[in-house]
Amino acid sequence: MKPIFSALNAWSCVVISFFAVIILSILGSLYNSNHPAFTGSEGTPEDGTVVAGSIFTAVIIYAGFFVFCAFQAYLHVRANRRGVISLN
């Protein structure tokens, strides 16, 4: 199987998706617990659990990106180990 994206794009996506999952999980947890810093002042959502649900949906999407991009990066690593020369 050949990779669809370049190695740089695949590894960049892996790193960005990894940090997005971590950061959004923390934010989702804070909204889910109705942390006063996020839900205690005017102009902020009153029901933090609804916001947390949206954030956790984004976490699932970024986790999917992480898996897909990690597989693309693995294909590049595997191709480089075999010494495959591509004339594309």
GICOR-V239628 format. One record per residue. SS is DSSP state (H for helix, E for strand, - for the rest). PSI is psi as a letter, one per 40 degrees, with the letter a starting at -180 (NA if undefined). OMEGA is omega in whole degrees, 0 to 359 (none if undefined). Layout:
# GICOR-V239628
SS_PSI_OMEGA, SS_PSI_OMEGA
This chain:
# GICOR-V239628
-_h_180, -_i_177, -_i_180, -_d_184, -_i_178, -_i_181, H_d_180, H_d_179, H_d_181, H_d_181, H_d_177, H_d_179, H_d_179, H_d_182, H_d_181, H_d_180, H_d_179, H_d_181, H_d_177, H_d_179, H_d_181, H_d_185, H_d_181, H_d_176, H_d_178, H_d_179, H_d_178, H_d_178, H_d_179, H_d_177, H_d_181, H_d_179, -_e_182, -_f_179, -_h_185, H_d_179, H_d_182, H_d_184, H_e_188, -_e_184, -_i_180, -_i_179, -_e_177, -_i_181, -_i_180, -_d_181, -_g_182, H_d_181, H_d_177, H_d_178, H_d_179, H_d_177, H_d_177, H_d_180, H_d_180, H_d_172, H_d_176, H_d_177, H_d_180, H_d_178, H_d_178, H_d_175, H_d_175, H_d_175, H_d_181, H_d_181, H_d_181, H_d_182, H_d_176, H_d_177, H_d_177, H_d_178, H_d_177, H_d_179, H_d_177, H_d_180, H_d_180, H_d_179, H_d_180, H_d_179, H_d_183, H_e_180, -_f_181, -_h_176, -_h_182, -_h_179, -_f_182, -_NA_none
